[in-house]
Amino acid sequence: MNILFLTMNPFTDIEMHNIYSDLMKVFIENGHRPYIVTPREKKSGEHTDLLEFKTYSLLKVRIGNTSSVSLIKKGISTIILSSQYYRAVLKKLGDIRFDLILYSTPPITLVGPIKKLKKRYHCRTYLMLKDIFPQNAVDLGMFPDRSFIYKYFRKQEKELYALSDRIGCMSEANVHYLQENNPELDRNTIEVCPNGIIANNNIDKDQCKQQVRSKYAVPDNAIVYLYGGNLGKPQGIPHLINCLKDNIGNTDRFFIICGNGSEYSLLNDYIESCMPGNVKLIDSLPKEEYDILAAGCDVGLIFLDSRFTIPNYPSRILSYMENEMPVIVCADTVTDIGTNAELQGYGMFCEAVDPKQFTSCVNKMNECDIRQMGKNARKYLEDCFSAYNCYEIIMRTD
């Protein structure tokens, strides 16, 4: 089968290790050829280009700038990329007949080209729902649900759902939310298709722990807690800061925060002014260095803003689980990422409202058998969050 995969995730090559590249590897292993359509921002100075490899093709489409720009500029670029993707596919891949069109959110604005391409090829379409927009923006106060902006994007969202032959949601909570808020959809088309990766089996945790503890001067008796990923409004960074404040002076715990985003400066200002001895803030690292960092820590942290009414399921938890790390999820009460971790024995959950609830989880975690909880996390990843499972779900035709 020829697979057309439309994504906003930047691809350099298939050897990347994330939920999308690993899924493409599984398609290739099963004899299919993916044609991956990925963005190339204008500021790169490069143009649209088709790269042909032995087992896959990579179409890099020149679009407007969407990173490190204002919300207005990002919004405009996101809207017009729909036509840019469509023109690029016709121009560079027009002679290919596709059997399956695969796409993920964000964005929802690809509805136009997907509709045209589905009609052109008479093929199946599959949506991997990773983001429920525009409601997530409403939750964070970016615009009201009565605004023109909301109504425009909500219309696009509904069209995208209706156009999709199947919709793969990240968890049961996502399935329930989609069904309750879009009753017009055929419930048989909505299913759980979780985030999944191909787990790395070559991790030397003991060696990585020695490197991390030495590099960041971690006290010998401290449990190392890692937050790795985006530092933006969805993560509720002010609450994260309050949680760090509530743990000042506790030498049996050490927090490493690695990432960047619109709220990075808030964290940096706090650390520079208060100089907590058990917190280290690191800007984003190259993948090789981050892999060592993740393997060298003991417990993973997930933070989400408490205002969310949509059930997020951040993919960064997969890196923690891959590295045999239990997790503490500090989030809203709608998502099931924390309750799932508790149910399966690899984590704890607290609501992101009172920092003392987070501290209580840390206190309990410090007394737990972290190694066994980490093994539970790794096993659950291999059993349920595998890219091979995702492939099987997508390829089902019943």
HELIX and SHEET records of a PDB file:
HELIX    1   1 ILE A   19  GLU A   29  1                                  11    
HELIX    2   2 LYS A   42  SER A   44  5                                   3    
HELIX    3   3 LEU A   71  LEU A   93  1                                  23    
HELIX    4   4 VAL A  111  TYR A  121  1                                  11    
HELIX    5   5 GLN A  135  ASP A  139  1                                   5    
HELIX    6   6 PHE A  148  LEU A  163  1                                  16    
HELIX    7   7 GLU A  172  ASN A  181  1                                  10    
HELIX    8   8 ARG A  187  THR A  189  5                                   3    
HELIX    9   9 LYS A  205  LYS A  215  1                                  11    
HELIX   10  10 LYS A  233  GLN A  235  5                                   3    
HELIX   11  11 ILE A  237  LYS A  245  1                                   9    
HELIX   12  12 TYR A  264  CYS A  274  1                                  11    
HELIX   13  13 LYS A  287  ALA A  295  1                                   9    
HELIX   14  14 ILE A  317  GLU A  322  1                                   6    
HELIX   15  15 ILE A  337  LEU A  343  1                                   7    
HELIX   16  16 PRO A  355  GLU A  367  1                                  13    
HELIX   17  17 ILE A  370  CYS A  384  1                                  15    
HELIX   18  18 ALA A  387  MET A  395  1                                   9    
SHEET    1   A 8 ASP A  49  GLU A  52  0                                        
SHEET    2   A 8 SER A  57  ILE A  63 -1                                        
SHEET    3   A 8 ARG A  33  GLU A  41  1                                        
SHEET    4   A 8 ASN A   2  LEU A   6  1                                        
SHEET    5   A 8 LEU A 100  THR A 105  1                                        
SHEET    6   A 8 ARG A 124  LEU A 129  1                                        
SHEET    7   A 8 ARG A 166  CYS A 169  1                                        
SHEET    8   A 8 ILE A 190  VAL A 192  1                                        
SHEET    1   B 6 VAL A 279  ILE A 282  0                                        
SHEET    2   B 6 ARG A 253  CYS A 258  1                                        
SHEET    3   B 6 ILE A 223  GLY A 228  1                                        
SHEET    4   B 6 VAL A 299  PHE A 303  1                                        
SHEET    5   B 6 VAL A 327  ALA A 331  1                                        
SHEET    6   B 6 GLY A 347  GLU A 351  1                                        
END                                                                             
